[in-house]
Amino acid sequence: KRQMSQQPPEIKTKTIAETNNYIAWSAEEPDGEITYHLELNNVTLHFFQEEWQELMQLIKALAKGK
């Protein structure tokens, strides 16, 4: 019998924001969890939902000068 090859599940991605050098994007993982990613030149940071929310709080505080 010939076995069918299993295709990896497709991961849906969405660009959140982008500049010439940086990009923020999210991915819906096969298990349904949303992960967030920041590509900063040659460094990529990966975040789970709770970590991303905390990072957004930090960025908002920085923008307010606190």
NORSUL-V79420 format. One record per pair of residues at least 4 apart in sequence whose C-alpha atoms are under 8 Angstrom apart, sorted by the first residue. I is the first residue (numbers start at 1). GAP is how many residues later the second one is. Records with the same first field share a line. If there is no record, write none. Layout:
I: GAP / GAP
This chain:
9: 21
10: 20
11: 16 / 17 / 18 / 19
12: 15 / 16 / 17
13: 12 / 13 / 14 / 15
14: 11 / 12 / 13
15: 8 / 9 / 10 / 11
16: 7 / 8 / 9 / 10
17: 6 / 7 / 8
18: 4 / 5 / 6
19: 4
21: 19 / 20
22: 16 / 17 / 18 / 19
23: 15 / 16 / 17
24: 12 / 13 / 14 / 15
25: 11 / 12 / 13
26: 8 / 9 / 10 / 11
27: 7 / 8 / 9
28: 4 / 5 / 6 / 7
29: 4 / 5 / 6
34: 14 / 15
35: 11 / 12 / 13 / 14
36: 10 / 11 / 12 / 13 / 16
37: 7 / 8 / 9 / 10
38: 6 / 7 / 8
39: 4 / 5 / 6
40: 4
47: 4 / 5
48: 4
49: 4
50: 4
51: 4
52: 4
53: 4
54: 4
55: 4
56: 4
57: 4
58: 4
59: 4
60: 4
61: 4 / 5
62: 4
